């Protein structure tokens, strides 16, 4: 198996903020956007592409970890939690 390079860019310059990650020889990008930063994403053109979205959180009733996964064209301004 050959090694790969993962390149990460800290959009806000802090580790607990928004990230963009790229894998060498792959055309996709992965984003990590904390819920408290979603409103800052409305002007990001790169989030206007079709994608797979994973929303991670804790169930308010059971306090168990949960994840919601969906895929569709979606604009950053339409993202709401």
N, C-alpha and C positions, 0 to 999 in steps of 0.2 A: 504494500500500500504506500502510495506517495504522500508526502506531507502537503498541507495546504496552508495558506496564509489567511488569517482573518484580520481585516482592517476595521478599527472602530473609531468613530468620530464622535466626540462629546459635543453635541450641538450647543449646549449652554456652558460648556467649559467645566462642568462639575460631574462627578461620577454618579450622583443620585438624580441627575436631570435626564434629558432626552439623549438617546444614542442612535446612531446609524451604523450598522455593521454590514460589511461586504466580505464575501468569500471569494478567494481567487478562482478564476475560470468559471464564474457563475454570474449571470446577468441580474439576478435579483438582489434586493436589499432587505435587511431586517431592521426594524425600528423598535426601540424600547421607549415608550412614552408614558410616564406616570400620569395618573388621573388628574393630578393638580396642574399638569402642564398642557393638557389637551387644548385649552383655550388659546394657548400660544402658537398653535399649529395651523390656524386658519389661513395664514399667508404663505404656507409652504407648498410650492407647486409640486414638489416631488411626492406629496401625499395624495395627489389627484389621480394616481394610477390604480388600476385594478390590483387587488391584493388579498391576502389571507390575513384575517384579523383574529388575534387571541386576546381576550379580555380576562385578566386574572384578578381574583378578589377573594373575599371572605363572605360567606352566606351570613346575613344579619341574624337569622333565626337560629341556625345551628353552629355558627362560628367555624364551619368547616371550609377548607380551601376549595375554590371552584374555578373553572375555566369555561369560557364561552368562545366558540370558534365559528367563524363564518367567512364567506368568500364572496365578494361582489365588487363592482366599481363603486367607489365611495369617496366623497370629497371630505377633506379634513373638517370643513365647517359643518358637515352633517354628523360628525362624531359626537355622541352624547352618551352619558353613563347614567 
